[in-house]
Amino acid sequence: MTDPSLRTATTAETADRGRPAGFSFDASIATAVILGIFIATRAALHFGVTPFVDGDSYKYLGGADALWAGNELPPLFRDLATTGGGLHAVPGYAWFIEAIWTICRRVTLPEILIAQSMVSLAGMLAAADVARRCAGRGAALALLAILVTAPTIAWLEHLVMPDLLAVPLYWIAGWLVVAAPFSSGSGMRASANGAACGLLMAAEILLRTASQIFVPLLLVLAFVTRTDRRSFAVWLAACGVAMLAGLSPWLVHNHREHGIWRVSASTGRNLYFSALWSDTLERAPLVERYGIHDQHGTSVGSSFAISNETLRRLMAGGLSIADADAAMGKLALEAYRAKPPATVLAERFALMRGLFEPGSGPEEWLEPLRPDAGTALRNRFYADGWRTWTEGRLDYTFSDLVGEAQNRAKHPDNAASALFSWWVRLLALEGLPLLALYLVALPMLAGIRASKLCAFLFFAAPPLAFLAVFAVLGAPLYRYQAGLHPFMLATIVLAVSTAFSRRAI
């Protein structure tokens, strides 16, 4: 059951893997240089460029603001009837922000970004060590360099959203599985390892519920790297108990508020919204029926208003949020069944293509970095007006502390902004080119003979799992694509390193 190469390699063998003839460069110097680049670029970005915010950033800032004041979470996290309301929004990122403010003893934004970069770096180092075990030191250094210098990853670290944190937490948990294998008689070590992984997975889910798709991958990774079934069973039990313990505060909350033992219940709303976005669930008649007359017309932008109104009407008829969510899922499935399969597949393909190619989907919505880094730097959601507008959506009024923190963190265009623009132009790899390279790299992982399954589960499988779910439930946003970049870049680097390595394990 175990991959022997991951457990029996000697230090000398590990040092030589992937090292070309004549290679004499000290890896420690290379690592120091890479880490120096990481520190310099993140310092310039976090202290010189206004933090990037998404429209959804304010729901987490609002949650942290309420917690900071000693109050309960805003209605959006509890019972607000909107697309992103109760039983959809999870509080993990609000807890994360409030913890950073508690450490700093003030409401602040740059320190949130610094903390995200620290978590990101930990994940990069974990990924580099697994790459070393799979393909040698050269692959590890190449991977660390690519991840550190990728502007799209730095953009995620600079974004006040939880999307970035999902990748490093998965990588750290995976590293614990791969780097700390246990023998059949080491029950305590197996339990400790499983408990740590379970807590990391619980944190991931509470930060971003879509991270649930990583949990099965981690379980399979543990299965293929364990020494025997007994030790795997101990690990699995500890992981499950720890994950349940980590999720229990929110499970208890949802049972108290909504009567269900679930972290979230928004699959139906997601399915309904995605069907609206692709116009599988036709928007025009719903716009007319609901009397939605705004700047969106019947474009994809009206999907938000239609979805919110549908949920509101279902709840007005006496349904709970959970029951209304299930009803919305049924409405979406009926729309799928009403159309020819070929039409549905074409609409789903257009939506998937829209995730990687701007303007190719139902409507241009994606705003990648490379064509115009100025779009991100203009940061349109950062304005005071957007925070004020979201107060109605959240049913929560921000304290003055958040506005003051935003004003302190705001920077005019300067050398750091220019540096970021040039960085994007020179090194950003995104969209269809990245997707194409990733798909080409997938079969090349077979060159890692002894540990290809481990490499696949750790680096290559998460994007496939995400895209499989996105094909049914998604809507194309750039941060969804960017959240896949670390995995995709790592897969490409590992495949290329393996192809050019003199000896792959």
N, C-alpha and C positions, 0 to 999 in steps of 0.2 A: 504493500500500500504506500510505502514511503519512497520518495525519489532518493536513492542512495547518494547521488552526487551532491545533494544539498546537506548531507550529514557527515560525510567522511572525508571531504577535501581537507588537505593539510594546509598550513599557512604558506608553505613554499609554493604549493600548486596554485593557491589563490593568487599569490603575488605575480605568478607568471602568466596567468590566463589572459589571452587577448593582447599580450605584449609583442609587438613586431620585432623582427631582428634588428639589433642595433639600438633598441629603445633604451634611453638612459636618463630621460627627464624625470626628476624627482616628483612623484605624484603628490607629495605633501605640499610642494611649492605650487603646483597647478591648482590644488584645492584651495590654498590660501588666496591665490589670485582670483579664483572664481568667487570665493566668499567676499573678498574685497569689492569686487564688482557689484555683488548683491547689496552690500551695505551702502555703497556710494549711490547706486541707482535708486534704491528705496528711500534713502535719506533725501535725495533731491526731489523725488516724487512726492513723498508724504509731507515734507516741510516747505515745498516750493510750489505745489499745484493744488488748487482747490479740490477737496475730496469729491469724487464722482458719486452722484446719487441717482437712483432710479425712482420712478414714481412710487414704487413699493417700499423704498427705503424709509419713508415716513411712518409706515405702520410699525416698523421695528423701533424706530426712534421714539415714536409715541408710547410704545410698550415700555421701553427703558425709562422714559421720562416719568411715566406713572409709577413704576416700581421705585425709582429714585426718590419720589415724593412720598413713598410709603403707602401708595394706593394699590388697588387691584388693577389687573390688566384692562386696557380699554375694551369697549364692547366688541370691537372687531375680532378679538380673540375669544370672545365668549358667546355672544348671541346675536350679533348684527347680521341681518339678512342681506348679504351681498355676496358676489361671486367669491371674494376672498375673505369672507367673514367667518363666523363660528363654525367649528369642526373642519376648517380649512387652514387657517393661519395657526401655526405652532409657535410657541414662545421662546424657543431655544436661543435665537439670535438676540431677542430683547434681553434675555438673561445674560448673554455674553456681553452685550454693550453695558448693561448696568454693572456687571462685575468689573469691567475695565474702569468705569467711572468711580466705583468704590475704591479701587486700588489707587487711582489718581486723585481721589477726593474732590472731584469736580466734574461737571458735564463738559465733555470735550470730544472732538472728532479725530484729530491726528493720531491719538493714542490707540483708537480702535483699529486704524489702518496698520499701525506698527505691530499690534498684537496679531493681526491677520497675517502679516508678512512673517512673523516669527513661527506661526503654525505652518505656513506655507513652506518655509525653509526646512522645518523638521520633516515635513512630508517629502521634500526633494531629497534630503539626505537619506531617508529611509528607502526611497526609490533607487537612489544611486547604489546603495549597499546591496539591494536585491539584484540590480543589474550586474554588479561585480560578481555576485555568486552565480548568476546565470551565464554571463558572457565575458567576464574579465574586467580588469582594472581600466583598460582603455575605454570600454563601453561605459563604465561608471562615470569616468571623468567627462566623456562626451555628453552623456545624459545630463549631468549636473550643470555643465556649461550651457547647454541648450535651454534647459528649464529656467535658469537664472537670467539669461539674456532675452527670453521671449517677452516682448512687450505686452502681449495679450494676457499673460499670466500676471504681470505687474499691474495691468489695468484692473484685473479682478481683485487683486490685493488692495487696490486703491478705491474700490467700489464699496459703498456702505450697503452691502447685501451679503447674505450667507452663502452664496453660490460657490465662492472660492474654497470655503472650509471643508466641503464634502470630499474633495480629492485628497488632501493631505491626511485627513482622519482615516480614510480607507487605506491609504498607503502605510500609515503608521501601524494600523491594526494588521495589515498584511505582512508587514515587516516583522511584527511580533510573532506571527505564525511561522514565517520562514526562517528567521534568524534565531529563534529560541525553540528548536524542536526538543521534544521530551521523550524519554524512554518509557517503556511499558510500566516500569515500577515507580515512576516519579509522579504520583498522583497530586502532590501538593503543587509542584511546578506546573502541571497540566491545568490545575484549577486556577492558579494565579494568572496564567497566560490567557485562559478562556475568559476569566472575569474581566481582565483588562480589555480584551477585544470586545466583549459584550458592552462594557461601558462606553467604549469609543463608538460602537454602532448605535447605541441609544442616543448619544450626543448628536451623531449625524442626523438621525431621524428627527430629533427635536429641533435641529437647525433647519433642516430642509427635508420634508417628508418624501420627496422623490428619491432620497438616498436609500430608501428601502430596497431598491433594486440591487444595491451592492451587497446586501446581507447574504443572499444565497451564494454569491461568488466567493465571499470570505469562507463560508462553510465548506464549499467544495475545495478551496485552497487548503484549508485545515485537513480535510480528508486525505488529500493526495500527498501531504507532507508529514503525516503522523506515522509513528513507528508501528502501531498496531491498533486494533479496533477498541481495545480496552482504554488506552490512553486517549483516543479520539472521543470515546463516549464520555470520559471524565471532562475533557475540554469542552465538549458540546453542552454538557449539563451546566457547567460553570458559566459558559458564555450566555446561555439562555436565561439563567437566573439573574446574572448581572444586567443583561439587557432589559429584562422585565423590571428590575429594581430601578434602573435609570429612567425608564419610561413611566413608572408608577405614579409620580406626582401628577403628570398630565392625564394619565388614564383615570385616576381618581377624580380629577377635576371634571373630565368629560362625563364620567358616570354621574357625578353630582349635578352637573348642569343639564345634561342631555339624556341621561339614563342608559348610556352605552359604554362598554369597556373597549374603547378604540382610541387610538392616537388621533385619527382624523376620519372624516366621512365626507369626502368631496370628490370621489371618483366619478360619480354621476354628473356633477357640475363641470368637472374637467372634460368629460366626454361630450357633454352638451355644448360647452364653449368651443371645443375643437371642431365639432360638427358645424357650428355657426361660422367659424372662421373660414372653413373651406367651402361654405355655402352648401354642404351636403344637407344640412337643415336650413332651408331657404330663409334668408333674412327678410326679404321684401314683404311677404305677407305678415310676418311677425311685427315688423316696424309699423305697418298699417294698423294691425289689430291692437297693438299696445299704444298707438298714438305717439310714437317716438319721433319727434321732429327736432333735430339738432344739426350741428355742423357735419355729423357723420353720414347722414342720409342712410343708405343701405350698404355702405362700405363695411369692411371688416371691423372698423372702429365701432360700429353699432353693436357688435357682438357683446361688448361689455354691458351696454344698457339693456339689451334684450335678455341676457342671462340674468342680470339683477332683477329685472321685472318678472321674469318667469319664476324665480325663486320666491320673490315677494308674494306673488299671487297664490302660489302653492301653499305657502305658510298661512296666508290669509284665509285659506280654505280649511285650516285646522291641522295641517301636517306639521310635524316637528322638522327641524333642520335635517336630521338624518333621513326621515321619510321623504322630505321634499327632494333631497339629493338623489335618493333612489328613483324617484319619479322622473327627475330630469334625465337620468341615465336611460330610463325606458323610452322617453321621448326621442333621445338621440338614436337609440338602436332601431326604433321604428322608422326613423328617417333613412338609416342605412338600408334597412330591408326594403324600403319603398323604391329604391333606385336600382338600376341594373348593376351587377357586380363590376362590370368594366368601368362604368361611370364613377363608382365609389373608389375603385383603385386609382383612376386618373386623378381624382380630387385629392386622395391621400398622397399620391406621388408629387403633386404640385405643392402640397404643404411641406413635404419632406425636402423637396428641392429648395423651397423658400427659406429653409433653415440655413442653407449654405450659399445661396445665390440671391442677392438682393434683386427685387423686382420680378422674380420668376414665379412667385406664388400667387395666391389670390389677389394680393395687393402688396406693393412695396412697403415693407415695415422694418426690415432688418437694416441696421446702421453699423456696418463693420468699421473697424478702425482704419485699415490701410487706405481706402479711397479718400478719406477725409478725417484725419485725427482731430481737426478743429471741431467736428461735431461733438466729440467727447469733451473737449476742452471748453466748449461753450456751455455745457453742463446746464441745460435749460431747466431741469427740475430743481436746481439749487436755489432758485429765486424765492424770496419771501412769499410771493403770491401762491406758489405751488404748495408750500407748507400750510398756508391759510386755507387753500382749497381742499386739501386733504383732511382738514379738521372736520368738515361735514361728512366726508366718506368714513372717517374713523369714529365719528360721534365722540370726539375727544378734543379738548382744547390744550394745545401745548403750553408749557410754562415758558416764561421769558428766557430761561436758561438755555433752551435749545437754540432759539434765535441768536442769542449772544454767542454761543459756541460756533454756530455757522458763520457769523460775522468775523470772529477771530480766525477761523480757518480759511477764510476767503482770500485768494491771492489774485492779483491782476496778471495779465500775460507777462511773462518774464523769461529769464534764461532757462529756468526749469521747464516751462511750457514748451519752449523751442526745442529743448533737448528731447522731450517726450515725442514731439512731432517727428523729429529726425529719427529717433529710435524706431518709431512705428514704420516709417518709410523704408528704413534699411533692413529691418529684421522681422517684421510681422509676417507670419504665415498663417493664413486663415481661409475660410470659405472652401470653394471647390478644389483649389490646389492642395490644401491640407487634406481634405477628404480623399482625394485621389491617391496621394502618397500613402495615406494610412491604409487604404484598401490594398495597395500594392505590397505594403510591408507585412500584412497579415500572414500570407503563406510563407514569407521569408523567415518567420519565427521558427519554422520547422527545422531550420539550420541549427538551432540550439537543441541538440539531440537529446541529452539526458533530462533537461529540465524545461522543455518547451511548454508543457502544460502549466507549470508554475508561472512562467513568463507570460503566457496567454492570459491566465486569470488575473495576474497582478497588473498588467499594462493594457492589453488589447481588448479584453472582454467587456469592461465597463462601458465604453462607447457603444458597443453593439447592444448591450442590455438597455441603455438609455434610449437609443434610436428605435428599438423595438417598441418601447412604451410610448415614445414620442409619436410614432406613426399612428397611434390610436388616440392619444390624449393631448397632443402638443399643439402649440402655436409658435411660429418662428420669432424668437427674440435673440438678439445677439449674445446676451449673457448666457443663454442656454447653449449656444454653440461654443462660446469661449470656455464654459465649464468643462468641455470635452478636450480642450487643447492640451492640457498636461498629459493626459492618457495617450492622445494621438501622437503628440511629439515624441513621447517616450517610446511608443511602439515603433515609430520610424527610426529613431536613433538606434534602438536595440537591433532592429533588423539590418540596418546598414552596417553597424559594428560587427554583427555576426557574419555578414556576407564577406567582409574584408578582413576578418580575423584569421590568423593563421591556424588557430585551433579553437573550435567551439565545443563547449561541453554538452 
